[in-house]
């Protein structure tokens, strides 16, 4: 035992596997035993020994290893003298008495394991066939769970080819990354042989075993695309199939052919330098999945509600979400699968790029959706998390490898995609596209680091970007630009923006864009120092503008305005002095600003208020000029800000909450009245989305008129599910209004909502219901809703929807319920992703330091490393809100202002 520990010690706590050997090819044969929920397998790994060694070290976790041998190129066979499986470091150490010499050989390992129920590795879930629940098997290997299925070098840079063979019950289908080569039936077992794959990382290896219906189409390049759906639901996959065909053709520079509903589109230019790199693409919807979807090479796996869609009865918002999701996963076949990050520290190269390019693709396919305007929601989410002291840089140290699990977050996806968009606009589309094509071609089938990307872009564009971009990826956070006007001079000062009010010496190289009085008068420059001045009468006329000195408006002109960060394309905030802020309010009122800039002005003002840099009075006065706003993205942000202000006001100024709600109801009634409850013939996509968001907001503010109309629509729907009074876009609003009126003594709404959930056949409908079920203010009904969420009636993956919907009024009761149920929650969900959702969604609504202290004390006696980062971020957000509450209490102008605004009607 002492000798074994000595051997193991030299390999423990290492961030990477030792480089004694690297894999070239895996020949993996698995046999599943679905009734027993187990599997067994043999893997033959062709590898190269790089250094003479007596050890081979690879990854394995929760596997039983039954036999191991190594054969060199001379067919000499070696048996290890010891096989050490270390669960803590997730490694399998093979010890040989004889020296294994440099050269190629084959490592053969026999193993077995249970099909786990934690939605990671090779796991089991259930489907319904003829009313009977049956088992199926699915993989989810990203980030580091291929090792739960077979022994492997489970690191993204250690790419190899894969030859996969699966033994499955003969009545089931088996899917994997590559097309089926051959099938053989022997009694009740079917052996499915798949073609050998090109080089790929272990985390994108995949297989699914189950029973499905499918539909298929072929791209202009001849790539067969199949969509696998639950039995009887093949047509619900048609929308995603059409999307996938179009997105593939977009990325690969082929003419768009006549695939309804996109037949009116013109040819698209090539964006990438390489065509889709595989012979087929399968997309499969499975009933239980931990994430939204996973971009496995040639086999994208989705949770059902993110692939299936009833085109006639699905909401506009759901169709848009599906569009982005499909485009994102398909894009990964270039960004991630073809060109892969060298290590998890560069995760953003996968996720940031896939997010950015998915918006680009859908914006081209559906220009009327205005996806680059909607992209601001990605930017805004990234700005929120990155304003925390507990944020992290885009490029980050990852050790051990499993610590990457909590970095699939807004920094990697949303900040990452936004700085790509910022760089694209800074360089220009043509230069950026050319550079990106070269990057993909140069690193195809290989691995890259962030520095490699910057080097290629600098080389191809002729602009050295390394120093600038390093300020955005190697340090956490972002700047706020303070803008002041003095005579004909505009002064700029950058500082680190933190919601906590803390300060740092961090600086960025910032691509500044600004307009003066008109979008025809623009200037772009790099802010490379802490301070900078622009002389409008001289500097402004010089660069990237059509203005002359004579055409520059005077700073004192009543119609003059300056907008910095045009279209919110930069990842930073802007703080204007009082005079410039007043001029921008007037510009909004006169409707001379773009929707993206109206969004940005509101979002920045709100964030500055949270940080104590701007009064709530000034934010409310700003909201007042949005009274006639009709744009979807601007009004959506307005709704978000109003909700947050009502919640914080409940703690800070409780006596004014009713009047504050009335003010917000008055502001939102204008667009709501314009749209009405029922769809308007031939209305645009964004109007349908906005209608649902508006009426949900009015219901959450307990607007009497909305509640009355919602109840009428809901009762009509309960009588007749085909009524036209309640559209797919307004269902959730009606459900929310009903659930907010439900009490223990008046259970009609609560029981009716549960009835609808139990009747629902579509995953989208079940998700919508779960999102509002826990929004009931009645504390006893809330407990019933929470108990329902963790019951067998709700799939584990769907609990997240209910947790996110807990009402602000219910936060104390929900936290009490969580503490009372910690043991069963921990035992049931502690091994998977769900525990972080419980922590984040139950903690962040709180607003006081006392509550933060109590939560901190609870987790001090109930520690769990998997929630450590989420817990720190959540507690920081609580303390930020506590500081905000005190800041608001000092604003003595609020009572008069709020009463005045509420009275305006």
Protein Blocks (a to p, Z undefined) as FASTA:
>chain_A
ZZmmmmmmmmgoiabdcfkbccfbdcddddddfknopaddddddddddfbdcfbdcddde
hiacfbdcdddfkopacddfbdcddfklopacdddfbdcdeddddddddddddddfeopa
jadddddeehiacddddddfbfblmlmmogcddbfklgcdddddddddfkbccddfbdcf
bdcdehjbccddddddddddfklgccddddddddddddfkopacdddddehilmmmmmmm
mmmmmmmmmmnopacddddfklmpccdddfbfbdcfbfbdcddddfbdfblbdcbehiac
ddfklmgccfklccfklmmmmmmmmmmmmmmmmnomlmccfbfklmmmmmmmmmmmmmmm
mmmmmmmnommlmmmmmmmmmmmmmmpfklccfbdcdddfklmmmmmcfklmmmmmmmmm
mmmmmnopklmmmmmmmmmmmmgoiacdfklmmmmmmmmnopafklmmmmmmmpgcjddd
ddddehjbccdddddddfklpacfbdcdddddddehiaklccddddfbfbdcddfklmmm
mgopabdfklpccfklmkbccdehihhlaccdddddfklmmmmmmmmmnopacfklmmmm
mmmmmmmmmnopacfklmmmmmmmmmmgcbfklmmmmmmmmmmmmmmmmmmmmmlmmmmm
mmmmmmmmmmmmmnombdcehiafklmmmmmmmmmmmmmnopaklmmmmmmmmmmmmmom
kbckbcfklmmmmmmmmmmmpcfklmmlmmmmmmmmmmpmbfklmmmmmmmmmmpfblkl
mmmmmmmmmmmkbcfklmmmmmmmpcfklmmmmmmmmmmmmmmmmmmmmmmmklmmmmmm
mmmmpcbfklmmmmmmmmmmmgcfklmmmmmmmmmmmmmmmmmmmmmmmmmklmmmmmmm
mmnZZ
